[in-house]
Amino acid sequence: MFTITNGFTYIAFLMFLAGGLLALEKYAKWKIFNYIPPLVWIYVLNMVFCTMGLYASDECSAAYSGLKNNLLYAMIFVMLLRCDFRKLAKLGGRMVAIFLGCSVTLAVGFVIGYPIFKGTLGADTWAAVAALYASWVGGSANMAAMQDALPVDPGAYSCALALDTVCYSVWIALLLFVVKYSKKWDNAVKADTSKLAAVAEAANAEVAKEKQQAKAADWIWLIGLSLIVSAASQKIGLLMNTGLKSVGLSMFDKGTCTTVFVTVLGLICAMTPIGKLPAVEELSNILLYAVVSLLATQAPLNDLLSAPMWVVYGLFILAIHVVLMFLLSKVFRWDLCMVSTASVANIGGSASAPIIAVAYHESYAGIGVLMGVLGAAIGNFLGLGMGAILHMMA
């Protein structure tokens, strides 16, 4: 098998592959992308090439080591610039409560299911499961962020990605199917939808306000800022780690400290004019594709042999989630439209939630977007918390 022996060629190939798949989705409009998104294809194809030995050279390893963390922290920072909590106030307390209810019920499923399934998932999987939970709160970028914050095994990560892909596809299809039965749910829980239209109008106005055309200056400034933040955050993360070790808190390693610092910094900057730069969403996606491509080059395909039990674990979590959300809906009178939107905002992120929301009414799209943004803001923190719990259970 041909092996890449030049670091620049390695990076060029990864970005060409990612760009080619995205171009096929946009221009060829292949239906396969409706079921398995390009991000998953990027990961799986790079796993195949890794297994075949395409990246088995010192030059590729050096390029990976030099870029992965640097781009990862830049990605976290840019991703969180969208998460201005003043915008999220447009959701209102009820919508935030529904979203957090989904996050908590998913967490219960993860915690209950882990001791049941951990023997069938493989060795040393707690960190990968915690990374998956971060993804099921905020999306793929949060899952990638956990790669350095926790000791995630590359093979377990690939299995978690398989679970994520299968369960997400099943879940979104199921929620679209049950739209026509929503009145039965609403009647059973005596749902209150009296203020839904007002929330939808406020959310749509907030989302529409952000739509601007990015200029070259926006891109250059944001790229430069994200890279210098990444460099500075790693230095500060090391200092934090050293300081915590001196007071007996050695469990907070450099990766965890850096992730927490850059997350907090991103959330603070989101409330400044930096958060209004029009290139924020596009650059965060570019960095996500780059980071995921790099991660996949270190994950051989062999580890997916244990993925079937991972998928069963995922379906178990979803079953717990449904039961608990129904019980909460009976107590708080939550309607199926918002419960479904919040659930997909957790599991699929801000790109997926509007799909469910508009299946009920086209004016609800903004609610789905803002719920997804909320997940991105808190996903890293909840992922770290889940990691601490699962580590004790491992």
Legacy VTK file of the C-alpha trace (Angstrom):
# vtk DataFile Version 3.0
C-alpha trace
ASCII
DATASET POLYDATA
POINTS 394 float
0.000 0.000 0.000
1.231 3.496 -0.870
2.234 5.541 2.198
2.268 9.342 2.428
5.761 10.416 3.460
5.394 14.196 3.383
3.621 16.215 6.089
2.244 18.820 3.696
0.912 16.144 1.335
-0.791 14.506 4.327
-2.634 17.712 5.259
-3.408 18.512 1.613
-4.943 15.069 1.092
-7.093 15.341 4.228
-8.521 18.728 3.251
-9.031 17.646 -0.380
-10.967 14.575 0.775
-13.137 16.630 3.147
-13.747 19.305 0.512
-14.554 16.718 -2.154
-17.198 15.055 0.012
-18.801 18.386 0.870
-18.794 19.345 -2.821
-20.523 16.066 -3.696
-23.194 16.793 -1.117
-23.759 20.316 -2.392
-23.493 19.861 -6.158
-24.146 16.173 -6.907
-26.889 16.018 -4.227
-26.382 12.304 -3.641
-29.202 10.931 -1.494
-26.769 8.900 0.595
-25.811 12.151 2.348
-29.387 12.449 3.637
-28.754 9.356 5.749
-25.016 9.511 6.446
-23.663 13.096 6.511
-20.297 14.046 4.982
-18.673 14.401 8.416
-19.206 10.680 9.044
-17.875 9.764 5.590
-14.785 11.882 6.278
-14.147 9.952 9.470
-14.873 6.496 8.082
-12.838 6.922 4.877
-9.845 8.198 6.828
-10.199 5.207 9.159
-10.095 2.937 6.099
-6.957 4.678 4.803
-5.396 4.460 8.285
-6.096 0.705 8.390
-4.533 0.315 4.944
-1.357 2.097 6.129
-1.680 5.278 4.058
-0.694 7.452 7.027
1.911 5.065 8.538
4.929 7.352 8.353
6.910 9.503 10.779
6.136 12.570 8.674
2.359 12.056 9.017
2.719 11.471 12.748
4.734 14.663 13.125
2.179 16.711 11.171
-0.639 15.209 13.258
1.133 16.026 16.526
1.892 19.557 15.395
-1.629 20.401 14.256
-4.244 18.423 16.193
-4.326 20.266 19.511
-3.549 23.650 17.957
-6.548 23.401 15.615
-8.726 21.752 18.259
-8.517 24.683 20.684
-8.978 27.177 17.857
-12.118 25.270 16.853
-13.536 25.295 20.405
-12.973 29.046 20.679
-14.577 29.906 17.332
-17.479 27.486 17.868
-18.385 29.157 21.159
-18.402 32.667 19.693
-21.934 31.860 18.486
-23.062 31.200 22.067
-24.056 34.633 23.351
-26.268 33.943 26.371
-28.138 37.185 25.707
-29.415 35.644 22.461
-30.417 32.482 24.303
-32.622 34.568 26.571
-34.995 34.783 23.599
-35.858 31.127 24.225
-37.394 31.911 27.587
-37.212 29.809 30.722
-39.627 27.157 29.520
-37.672 26.275 26.365
-34.372 26.225 28.264
-35.960 23.927 30.849
-37.139 21.526 28.122
-33.654 21.472 26.587
-31.980 20.853 29.949
-34.589 18.188 30.720
-33.424 16.346 27.597
-29.760 16.751 28.622
-30.449 15.362 32.105
-32.569 12.412 30.939
-29.910 11.467 28.383
-27.312 11.655 31.172
-29.417 9.276 33.281
-29.482 6.824 30.384
-25.706 7.038 29.971
-25.064 6.471 33.670
-27.588 3.642 34.126
-26.500 1.871 30.958
-22.728 2.110 31.376
-22.291 -0.581 34.065
-24.690 -2.819 32.119
-22.870 -2.518 28.793
-19.273 -1.635 29.672
-18.165 -5.283 29.557
-19.288 -5.521 25.916
-17.960 -2.138 24.740
-14.276 -2.975 25.015
-11.493 -1.923 27.367
-10.994 1.619 28.655
-14.126 3.165 27.135
-15.327 5.594 29.809
-13.683 8.648 28.203
-15.115 7.864 24.749
-18.594 7.462 26.281
-18.196 10.832 28.032
-17.128 12.375 24.703
-20.246 10.899 23.124
-22.403 12.460 25.848
-20.785 15.845 25.142
-21.809 15.331 21.504
-25.338 14.420 22.567
-25.608 17.707 24.402
-24.010 20.030 21.878
-22.888 18.294 18.693
-19.825 16.876 16.935
-17.539 19.777 17.857
-18.039 19.058 21.556
-17.186 15.400 20.950
-13.970 16.429 19.238
-13.176 18.821 22.094
-13.204 15.938 24.567
-10.380 14.229 22.638
-7.729 16.216 24.464
-9.645 17.010 27.635
-10.083 13.291 28.405
-7.915 10.210 27.664
-10.089 9.063 24.764
-8.915 5.868 23.071
-8.982 6.308 19.246
-10.609 2.891 18.715
-13.326 3.559 21.290
-13.872 6.987 19.713
-14.584 5.367 16.346
-17.121 3.035 17.991
-18.769 5.988 19.718
-18.993 7.712 16.339
-20.689 4.617 14.876
-23.219 4.698 17.728
-23.770 8.414 17.151
-24.388 7.967 13.418
-26.789 5.029 13.669
-28.767 6.291 16.640
-29.014 9.829 15.251
-30.371 8.544 11.934
-32.913 6.291 13.642
-33.902 8.988 16.108
-34.525 11.805 13.647
-36.531 9.472 11.388
-38.642 8.340 14.339
-39.316 11.887 15.514
-40.403 12.924 12.020
-42.711 9.895 11.922
-44.437 10.749 15.219
-45.257 14.327 14.184
-48.699 13.194 13.034
-49.349 11.669 16.457
-48.316 14.754 18.429
-51.869 15.546 19.567
-52.054 12.222 21.389
-48.903 13.104 23.357
-50.125 16.666 23.989
-53.512 15.450 25.195
-51.918 12.807 27.420
-49.662 15.353 29.145
-52.157 18.258 28.936
-49.540 20.331 27.098
-49.428 24.112 27.384
-48.611 25.771 24.039
-50.087 29.189 24.786
-46.818 31.175 24.499
-45.115 29.156 21.768
-45.825 31.597 18.918
-44.286 34.537 20.813
-41.111 32.558 21.574
-40.841 31.452 17.932
-41.121 35.037 16.686
-38.403 36.286 19.069
-36.076 33.374 18.213
-36.483 33.840 14.454
-35.766 37.571 14.767
-32.543 36.821 16.689
-31.368 34.247 14.120
-32.182 36.529 11.160
-30.183 39.355 12.775
-26.966 37.322 12.463
-27.093 36.751 8.706
-24.269 38.867 7.229
-21.821 38.430 4.380
-18.267 37.723 5.571
-15.502 39.881 4.069
-11.822 38.966 3.649
-10.920 41.115 6.658
-13.404 39.161 8.819
-11.834 35.855 7.816
-8.219 36.965 8.305
-8.919 38.598 11.682
-10.886 35.607 12.969
-8.335 33.031 11.770
-5.479 34.975 13.337
-7.400 35.490 16.575
-8.387 31.833 16.893
-4.830 30.626 16.327
-3.275 33.027 18.854
-5.987 32.111 21.373
-5.137 28.444 20.839
-1.438 29.095 21.448
-2.040 31.254 24.532
-4.659 28.863 25.964
-2.233 25.945 25.896
0.358 27.978 27.812
-2.262 29.051 30.355
-3.605 25.488 30.574
-0.110 24.277 31.483
0.194 26.956 34.179
-3.231 26.037 35.561
-2.248 22.367 35.612
0.991 23.138 37.466
-0.857 25.284 39.998
-3.543 22.671 40.632
-0.941 19.928 41.031
0.764 21.989 43.740
-2.436 21.946 45.815
-3.116 18.228 45.308
-5.511 18.442 42.356
-3.453 16.447 39.877
-6.567 14.871 38.345
-7.053 18.078 36.312
-4.462 17.499 33.583
-3.219 20.032 31.037
-5.812 19.044 28.422
-8.720 19.468 30.842
-7.410 22.821 32.106
-6.874 24.118 28.561
-10.324 22.999 27.418
-12.035 24.673 30.379
-10.061 27.890 29.899
-10.685 28.201 26.148
-14.377 27.322 26.655
-14.858 30.066 29.237
-12.902 32.536 27.095
-15.034 31.718 24.055
-18.263 32.239 26.004
-17.017 35.607 27.310
-15.909 36.775 23.850
-19.304 35.721 22.427
-20.830 38.664 24.326
-18.429 41.150 22.695
-18.322 42.461 19.096
-16.079 39.474 18.235
-19.125 37.210 18.549
-20.856 39.201 15.805
-18.259 38.488 13.112
-20.089 36.931 10.133
-17.428 34.265 9.451
-17.806 32.559 12.851
-20.091 29.691 11.826
-18.248 28.936 8.593
-14.791 28.920 10.203
-15.936 26.718 13.095
-17.185 24.171 10.533
-13.911 24.282 8.581
-11.907 23.679 11.743
-14.275 20.877 12.756
-13.729 19.063 9.443
-9.970 19.491 9.795
-9.898 18.196 13.380
-12.162 15.216 12.658
-10.037 14.320 9.622
-6.897 14.349 11.755
-8.475 12.260 14.510
-9.634 9.619 12.044
-6.110 9.083 10.735
-5.198 7.602 14.133
-8.188 5.231 14.393
-7.852 1.877 12.581
-11.067 0.318 11.316
-10.561 -2.932 13.273
-11.977 -1.333 16.431
-15.424 -1.037 14.834
-15.918 -4.793 15.387
-17.296 -3.961 18.830
-19.644 -1.271 17.446
-22.839 -3.417 17.394
-23.008 -3.434 21.197
-22.304 0.279 21.208
-25.389 0.786 19.054
-27.468 -1.338 21.448
-26.166 0.841 24.286
-27.252 3.951 22.354
-30.762 2.590 21.775
-30.996 1.760 25.491
-30.103 5.391 26.321
-32.799 6.663 23.943
-35.409 4.382 25.513
-34.610 5.756 28.986
-34.707 9.268 27.532
-38.206 8.811 26.082
-39.703 7.377 29.272
-38.256 10.099 31.491
-39.178 12.923 29.096
-42.774 11.672 29.010
-42.908 11.722 32.798
-41.423 15.225 32.924
-43.885 16.349 30.252
-46.783 15.140 32.357
-45.504 17.147 35.313
-44.623 20.352 33.426
-47.091 20.035 30.479
-44.444 20.057 27.751
-45.699 19.574 24.173
-44.188 17.002 21.797
-43.070 19.651 19.296
-40.692 21.326 21.736
-39.638 18.065 23.406
-38.714 16.595 20.008
-36.915 19.778 18.938
-34.947 19.906 22.206
-34.077 16.225 21.937
-32.630 16.612 18.449
-30.935 19.887 19.447
-29.092 17.822 22.063
-28.297 14.801 19.913
-27.828 16.475 16.535
-26.990 20.110 17.267
-28.183 23.404 15.783
-28.098 22.118 12.197
-30.546 19.286 12.899
-33.008 20.759 15.385
-34.758 23.064 12.840
-35.591 19.985 10.722
-37.853 18.691 13.477
-39.126 22.129 14.486
-40.338 23.072 10.991
-42.065 19.690 10.639
-44.539 21.130 13.158
-44.553 24.731 11.933
-42.174 26.703 9.712
-42.010 29.563 12.223
-40.356 27.321 14.841
-37.000 27.023 13.020
-35.325 29.709 15.128
-36.153 27.875 18.349
-34.303 24.817 17.074
-31.236 26.873 16.104
-30.989 28.606 19.485
-31.495 25.339 21.376
-28.584 23.871 19.417
-26.439 26.903 20.280
-27.250 26.393 23.967
-26.029 22.799 23.701
-22.739 23.898 22.138
-22.224 26.329 25.028
-22.655 23.780 27.814
-21.586 20.552 26.076
-17.924 20.701 27.112
-18.742 21.251 30.779
-21.318 18.461 30.880
-18.953 16.147 28.972
-16.252 16.707 31.593
-18.776 16.081 34.364
-19.919 12.858 32.722
-16.289 11.812 32.359
-15.746 12.233 36.110
-18.818 10.086 36.868
-17.972 7.320 34.393
-14.334 7.242 35.467
-15.485 6.363 38.990
-17.723 3.631 37.559
-15.106 2.165 35.192
LINES 1 395
394 0 1 2 3 4 5 6 7 8 9 10 11 12 13 14 15 16 17 18 19 20 21 22 23 24 25 26 27 28 29 30 31 32 33 34 35 36 37 38 39 40 41 42 43 44 45 46 47 48 49 50 51 52 53 54 55 56 57 58 59 60 61 62 63 64 65 66 67 68 69 70 71 72 73 74 75 76 77 78 79 80 81 82 83 84 85 86 87 88 89 90 91 92 93 94 95 96 97 98 99 100 101 102 103 104 105 106 107 108 109 110 111 112 113 114 115 116 117 118 119 120 121 122 123 124 125 126 127 128 129 130 131 132 133 134 135 136 137 138 139 140 141 142 143 144 145 146 147 148 149 150 151 152 153 154 155 156 157 158 159 160 161 162 163 164 165 166 167 168 169 170 171 172 173 174 175 176 177 178 179 180 181 182 183 184 185 186 187 188 189 190 191 192 193 194 195 196 197 198 199 200 201 202 203 204 205 206 207 208 209 210 211 212 213 214 215 216 217 218 219 220 221 222 223 224 225 226 227 228 229 230 231 232 233 234 235 236 237 238 239 240 241 242 243 244 245 246 247 248 249 250 251 252 253 254 255 256 257 258 259 260 261 262 263 264 265 266 267 268 269 270 271 272 273 274 275 276 277 278 279 280 281 282 283 284 285 286 287 288 289 290 291 292 293 294 295 296 297 298 299 300 301 302 303 304 305 306 307 308 309 310 311 312 313 314 315 316 317 318 319 320 321 322 323 324 325 326 327 328 329 330 331 332 333 334 335 336 337 338 339 340 341 342 343 344 345 346 347 348 349 350 351 352 353 354 355 356 357 358 359 360 361 362 363 364 365 366 367 368 369 370 371 372 373 374 375 376 377 378 379 380 381 382 383 384 385 386 387 388 389 390 391 392 393
